[in-house]
Amino acid sequence: MIRDPAAPPRPGSRGPPENRIAFVRALAIPLLACLSLSCAASPFAVRLGAERIVLDAPPGFADTLDLGSPRLLELAETLTSASNRILLFAITDADLRRFQQGDTPEFRRYLLVATPKSLERERVGLNQFREYVIESVRGLGNPAEPADIRKFLEAQPAGRAILLQELRRKPDAVSVFQGTRMPTKAKEKPVYLLSTTTLLLMQGKALNVSAFTGYEGDADPEWLKSVTLRWLDELQRLNRR
């Protein structure tokens, strides 16, 4: 029997093909987002020369490099030197969902792991790593360790990263906590960016591990320092032999 196109759908039917397609898409989008998040949250290996480095993002973050998004890659490239190869660029799970659904992510917190291209295929020893650290932190000066970070940053030149505190100093890991007053137009609300940079020697490879957060409240500096140290410990655990 040929069905009249103008007739109402039968009970249990979802209507014409285009309606069924829309229904399937509505179900598929959240499912694909969940699958993408669960896949991105798993540790993965990166080959650097003869070495295999295992990377992972902290809970609540997902690596985005496999998405192949020029927009996300462009943002990642602004966070590190052009002489580095980016190995991981992670955004929050919430931002990833927004991005996949076509909405604008907040990009308030994000993470990055990179390695110097010049050392990518070399096995780096402690002496060479020490030279890399000295060259990388040259010019930072002594940690300011201000009692009031916001008040201190208000008085600093816009766009300049200021060393606030040293978080870790070991032969194979040097981690610093920095703050920046971002350039804004006259009469605009001040914007501050907090970041940590860790130079890490792991499996004979020099890594630059960075974490970033906007500074909106007192919880932000403590969150950043805490997630940085936990993340470093986890990366070292994953690569322990």
Secondary structure, 3 states (H helix, E strand, C coil): CCCCCCCCCCCCCCCCHHHHHHHHHHHHHHHHHHHHHHHHCCCEEEEECCEEEEECCCCCEEECHHHCCHHHHHHHHCCCCCCEEEEEEEEEHHHHHHHHCCCCCCCCEEEEEEEEHHHCCCCCCHHHHHHHHHHHHCCCCCCCCCCCHHHHHHCCCCCCEEEEEEEEEECCEEEEEEEEEECCCCCCCCEEEEEEEEEEEECCEEEEEEEEEECCCCHHHHHHHHHHHHHHHHHHHHCCC
